[in-house]
C-alpha cells in the first residue's frame, strides 16, 4: 500500500517537474520568439524606412551634397555683384575659422561623446528612452544635422517649406529612426570636423542670421574667428531654442543658458573654474547689426524682372538637356548687362528729383479733404468723395490684413472699422522708414501721396540694358515701373506717327501741316493755327498736326510701326493713340526709340549677357535679336526731327542743365499731369524716364510742375550729367550721331522725298489728302502746303 502511495507521489512529482520544464521551455520559446520577432520587426522597420515606406528618404547623392544653399549671383558688366538670389542670408565658414571655444562649447552642450560615436550615442539614446527625454535628449550632433538638412525643402520662390515634426509619438519614432539612418550615413561621408562645420553653417539663429558666420555679425558684429568665450557660449545656448535663448529677445534667459553651457564646459574640462567664474558675473554684451533685407534697394526691381527670365531659361535648358538647376541653391553666375556705376547714377538722379517733387506735392495736398485724389473733367458726374472711397477700398482689399479679416468672417463694414483703428506700423519716408502710430486706412492714404518713378537706359547699338530703376523703394512699393507697369505715354508716342508718315507717305522734315483745330466726327483736337513743318511741329508737340498725320496714315499703319519697333502691349485701334492714349511700358518705349539711333534696326533690350553654373559651364549666352524696321535714312531723319525737341522745343530745359551734347528726345504729359515722360537718345545711350503716382487720380494740379519736362526730364539730365562726368564709361558730350553714308553732305528734303520712291514708299507726287480742318482752311491750300519742300541741313 505504501509502495503504491510512493509511486503515486513520484508520478505526481514527475508530472510537476515535467510541467515545470514544459512551462520554462514555453517561456523561453516565447521569449526568444518575441526577441527575434522584435529584432526582425526592428530590422524591417529600418529597412522600410530606408526605402521610404514611412516617408521620403534623401538620396545618397543628396547626403554627399547636403543643401547648404549657395546663392546665385547677379554680376554687372563691370564685375560688381549687384544682388543675389538667395534662399537665406548665409555666409559659409570653414572649420579652421571656428574658434576652439565654440567647438568645445558645442560638444559640451550638445554631444559630449561626439568624437567617440559613429552617429548614434547609445548611452544618450538609452537615457532618453528610459526617462522620456527629461534628463536630456538622445540626439547626437550628427542626428541634429540630419534633421536640419533633410526635414525641410525649398519651394520655387526660395522660401522654406517645413515638412514639420510629427506631434504624435509614433510619428516621432519614425522621424527618429530616419535621423539615425541619415546620421550613420553622414558619419561615413564626412569627418567629425566637417560635420561640426556643416551643422553650424546650417543652423538658423533668427533675424535672418542663417549660419554661424552671419549670426556672429548680427549679434556681435564680429567675424566668427574673433568670438570670445562668452559669445561662443551664448550662440551655442541658442541651438537649444533660438527664440527662448535669444540675447536680443530674451537677454536674461540668454545669459542664464549661456552660464549653463559654461558650467558644462567646466565640468568636462574645456575651461577652468576661474574662467567660468569670471564670465558668469558679466551680462551678455550684444552689438546687434540687422541683416539688410533681401531685395532692398533699387536693383531689386531689376532682380524681380530678371528672376522670371532666368527661370524661363533654366526651364528651357532642362527640357533640352535634362539637367535641372535651382536658382537659389546652385550658385549660378548670372552676368548681366547692367553697369553698376550707371545703376548708381540713375538711383541718385531719381532720388534727387523725386524728393524735390515729393515736398512740393505734400505742400499742395495739405489740407485737402480728399487728398491726394482729383477727378477728371470728363467725370463731373462722379463726386470726388466717390472717387476717394472707391480708390481707398480697392487698395484696402489688396492687403494681407484685409484678406485675414475677411477669412475670419468680418463684414466689409467691420473690416473698414478695423482699418481705421490706430496701430503701430511703419511708413516710407525719403529719410528712411519711420515707426509711427497710424491707422492702416491712413497708411494707405499716405502712401498714395508718394511720387513714383522709373528709368531704363540701353545701348542703342547692342540692346544692352545699362540701368534699370523700377521704383523708389522695393520694400514698400513692389511694382516694377520698367517692364511691369503700363502707363499712358502721352506725346512720347508721336514719333511713331511721324515715322509712319515719313516712311509710308514720303513726308519730310520740311513738310508743312496745318496746326488749326482739327475735328473728325466726335474727335476734336485744338490747335493754335499756322502751318509748321514737321520739325517744328514735333519740337513743340503740336497736337493738331499729329491728329492730321494719323488721319493721313491711318491708325493701322501707326500701330504696325509701333509693333515693328518692339511694342508688344495692346494699342487701341483709333486715332487718339496719336496723342498718347495707349498704355505702354518704359521697356517698350526705350527699345523703340533706340531703333532710330541704330539706323532703323530694332534690337530687343537685353538684361542677360551670360549664365554659368558654379563650375563655369555656360548655360546661356546672349544672342541679340535684331530686325530691320526702316531704312537708315528714315531712322536718321527721325533722330534729326527729335533733336529739335531738345534744341528749341519742349525739351530745351536740358540746355540749361549743362547738357550740350547732341540729344534727340521727346517729352510726354498725359491728362491732368498723371504721367510725366522724357525719352532722350544720346549717340551711345538711350534713356527713358517716367514719373507719376500709383493712381492716375493723384497728380499735380498745375501743368507747370506736372508736365514731362518738369517731372521726368530733370532726372534724365541729372543721370546724364554723372554719366558724362565719368570718363571711364566712354560716353562723352562730344559724341555725334553718325549720318548714313548714303546721305550726301547736301542731302535735303527733296532728296528724302524722292528717295521714298525707291524704298517702297509712295512717290513724291503722292497727293497728301488731308480732311478739311474746322478753321475752314480750304483742302486745296492744305494739300498745296504739304507738297512744299525746302532744303534742310540734316547736320544742323
Buried (B, 14 or more C-beta within 10 A) or exposed (E): EEEEEEEEEEEEEEEEEEEEEEEEEEEEEEEEEEEEEEEEEEEEBBEEBBEEEBEEBBEEEEBEEBBBBBBBBBBBBEEBEBBBBBBBBBBBBEBEBBBEBBBBBBBBBBBBEBEEBEBBBEEBBEBBEEEEEEEEBBBBBBBBBBBBBBBBEBEEEBEEEEEEEBEEEEBEEBBBBBBBBBBBBBBEEBEBEEBBBBBBBBBBBBBBBBBBBBBBBBBBEBBBBEBBBBBBBBBBBBBBEBEEBBBBEBEEBBBEBBBBBBBBBBEEEBBEEEBBEEBBEEEBEBEEBEBEEBBEBBBBBBBBBBBEBBBEBBEEBEEEEEEEBBBBBBBBBBBBBBBBBBBBBBBBBBBEBBEEBBEBBBEBBEEEEBBBBBBBEEEEEEEBEEBBBEBBBEBBEEBEBBEEBEEEEBEEEEBBEBBEEEEEBEBBBEEEEEEBEBBBBBBBBBBBBBBBBBBBBBBBBBBBBBBBBBBBBBEBBBBBBBBBBBBBBBBBBBBBBBBBBBBBBBBBBBBBBBBBBBBBEEBEBEBEEBBBBBBBBBBBBBBBBBBBBBBBBEBEBBBBBBBBBBBEBEBEEEBBBBBBBBBBBBBBBBBBBBBBBBBBBBBEBBBBBBBBBEEEEEBBEBEEEEEEBBBBBBBBBBBBBBBBBBBBBBBBBBBEEBBEBBBBBBBBBBBBBBBBBBBBBBBBBBBBBBBBBBBBBBBBBEEEBBBBBBBBBBBBBBBBBBBBEBEEBEBBBEBEBEBBEEBEEEBBBBBBBBBBBEEEBBEBEBEBEBBBBBBEBEEEEBEEBBBEBEEBEBEE
